[in-house]
Each structure stands twice: as structure tokens, then as C-alpha cells.
Amino acid sequence: MLSQKTRYAIRAMQHLADRHGQGPVPLSEIAETQNIPAKFLTVILSELGRQGLVASQRGRDGGYWLALAPAAITYGDLIRIMRGSLALVPCASRYAHEKCTNCLEEGKCRTRALMLEVRDRTAELLDSIRLSDRIDSVPPFAASDSDK
Ligand code: SF4
């Protein structure tokens, strides 16, 4: 399952994608709209900044914006940068590999082989969806949403 940190990072990046081209977005707006604790959000945004996905400006009119166009960032990139695991079982995880109790030999375990394939297909799908792509069932954030 994706970690809470990765899920927050995705939500923050979706918000910045919705506001792309509109100047710096205040941290408080992202935190409030996306329901992310402000302290945790600061850490996540600076990590995304170090990875070259987010730019920022300090000061009264400061805030954060995407350093790349939303069409240049895939969900796969984002999840990899946050080292999020896509595996359904820990032994199929690249970054958080673990064995379950009473493990079979990995090379002989069909469950693991199947879950490696599920992980790889999931990664392929996430690599094909960009931050600029609409998620049809949920409309993007509009500035008027923050007035509600
Ligand atoms: S039993 Fe199979 S699924 Fe469980 S940890 Fe071992 S290899 Fe992975």
C-alpha cells in the first residue's frame, strides 16, 4: 500500500497541477484544501523541491509551484521519487522487501511471481498517467473551491 507520505505528496502535486501557471500557491492553501498537516507538508514539499519537481519562493506572496509542466510528470515518477511501494505483498516490494511468516522459498512461490507481475503492470499503468490527465470521476480543484 502507498505510504501516507506518498499519498500526501500525490495530493499536493495534484493541487499544484490544478494551479499550474497561476503563480506561487501558499502552503496554507494546499494544507487546508488537501487536508495535509502543514508541518508534514513542508517536509514533503522540500523533498519534492530537492528532486526538481517543485519550486518555491519565500515571503508574503511566496509559495510553491510545479517546476515542470504537469504533462511532464507521471504518477509513476512521483511514486518512485517518494519511494512508494506498489507491491501487494512485502516480498514483491523493491524498496521495502520483507518475507512473510512461514515463507516458501521465493523462487518457488507462485504468489510472489503473480504479485511481481501485478506490481510491474501497476507501475506501467502509473507511468502512462500524467499529472495533467483528468481523473474523470473527480473534477480538478478550482480557486473558488477554497472559498466554500
Ligand atoms: S511465501 Fe511467497 S508471498 Fe510470502 S513472503 Fe514468501 S515468497 Fe513472498
Residues whose N, C-alpha, C, O or C-beta is under 5 A from the ligand:
A	BS01	SF4	V89 C91 E98 K99 C100 N102 C103 L104 E105 E106 C109 T111 R112
